[in-house]
């Protein structure tokens, strides 16, 4: 074994985990979401910035507002999912850097004084955190259905503000019957890894 992580945990997080398209009606609790966040917040980011923001869409009214902005093929599964999260990047993350990165509190002004630099860094690091979030959902024994098929500007105007950029919408819950599409192929090690 080259990996320290238990094979069952490897299966739960990666080998057997799939993007879910159907869920049971079992609720996803606030405690489960907090446990997921309390685990994945430790994933590394540049300068320990934490630009990911999570908007939980729980009320029926908010769900209806979101459905208007989802691509047609994503509406039914988003309507039926026990919980939906909008993941976004906070482009003003730099304001928290002096507290989050006390080793170099000047990073806020040295690297992120200009909005374009912040937006690029926020997008990259929030996307990294979104990946951690999806793995955290799996670690909770739940399934995630991440989607980018929606009207980004519509979702931003409906749920966020000018300082937040939507990244993805994630359906969350216990997988229901016929939740999975067939597993798509993955690239082989020798096709991806190069040694120089």
N, C-alpha and C positions, 0 to 999 in steps of 0.2 A: 504494500500500500504506500503510495507516494503522498496521499492526502491524510491529514490528521482527523478531519471531520468524519464522523460516523457515516457509513454508506447510506443508512436510512435517511439521515439529514441531507446528504448530497442529493438523494432522489427527491426528497420533499422540496428542496430549494431549486433544483435544476433539472435532473434527468426526467422525473415524472411530472414536473410542474408544467402547466400549459396555460395559454391565454384562454380564459373562460368566456363563452358566449351565452351561457344560460346558467341560472342560479336557482337554488331552493329559496323558499320564502323566509328562511331563518334570518333573524335580524343580526346585523353587525353592531355590537355595542360600542359605546363611547370608551369603555374600559379596554376593549380590544384595540381600538384605534390608538389610544394613548400608549398601550404596550408596544404597538408597532413603532410609533414615533420614538418612544424612549429607547428602543433598540437601534433604529437606523440613524438616529441623530449623531451617532459616533462614527459614521462613515466619513472618510477624509474628503476635504475640499481645499482649494487653494486659499491660503491665508485664514483657514478655518471660517471662511465666509459661509453663511447658511442662507442663501437666497431663496430656497424652496419655500413656497407658501401653499398650504393645503386648505381648500374650501370644501367642507362637507355639505353636500346637497341632501338634506334630510326631509324637509317639508314637502308635501305634495305640490304646493304652489311653486316652490323653487324648482322642483323637478319639471313641472310643466314649462316654466320659463327656459330651462336648459334644453328641453326636447326641441324647442323651436329652432335651436342653433345646431343641432346634431345632424350629420348627414343621414339621409333616408335609411340607409342600411344599418345605422347604429341606433336608431330611435327606439325600436321595440325592446332591444336588450337593455338599453339605458333606462327605459320606463320600468322594466321588471326587476332590475338589480336591487338587492336589499340596501346597498349604499353606493353613492356615486361621489367621487372626489374630483375636484378640479385642481390640478397641479399647475402652479404658476411660478414665475421668477420675479422676485422683488428687485427692481432696478435701483432701489435706494438702500440696498443691503449695507453699503459702506458706512452708513451712520452708526452701525453696531460694531464695526471693526475694532475700535479702541478697547472695547470690553471683551470681544471674542478672540482677539489676537494681541494680547497685552505684550507679547515679546517685541512687537513692532507696531505700536499704535499709530505711527506716522503713515502706515500703509494706506489709510483712508484718503489722505491728500496726495501722497506720493504716486499712487497708482490709479486711483479711482475718482479723481477730481472732475474728470470729463465724463459726461453722460454716455457717449459711445463706448468708452472703455468699460464702464459699469455694465452696460447692456450685454456686451459680448461675454464678459466674465460671469454675469448672472445667468445667462442662458446656458453656458457650458456647465457651470457648477450646479445649477438647479436640475439640469438634465441628469447629471451624475447622481444627485440626491434622489431624483425620481426613480432611477434604477434601484437604489437602495430600498426605496419605499416599496417597490413591487416585490423585491425579495423578502422584505419584512412582512408583507401581506401573506406570502407563502409560508413564512416561519410561524405565523399565527394559525396555520392550518386552513387558511382561506385561499381563494383564487382571485386573481386580478385579471381584468379585461381592459388593458390600456388602449386608448384610441386617440388618433389625431384627425379623424374624419369629422370635423365640425367647423363652424364659422368662428375663427379665432377672434376677429374683431367684434363680432356679436357677443361672444362669451365675455370678452374683456369689458365691453360696455355694460353688459347685464349684471355681472358679478364682481368685477374688479375695478381698477381705476387706471389712470395713465401711467402710474409707476409700477404696474404689474403686467407681465406678459404671459398669457396662457401657454402652457407646454403640451398638456394632454388631459384628457378626461379618463378616469379609471373607474370601471365598475368593480365592486368588491362584494364577495359573499362566498357561500359554500356552493361548489359546483353542482348543478342540477343534471337531469338526464340529458344526454346528447350535448354536453357542454363544450366538447372539443371538436375541432376540425382535425383531420389526419395530421400527424406530425410532419412538418416540412423538413427537408434535408438541411444539414449543417455542413459547413466547410470542414475538410480534414486538416489536421495539424500542419502537415507539410505544405498545404495550400495557403496557409495564413502566416506561419512563423518563419522568419528569416534570421539567420545568425550572421553577423558581420565582424 
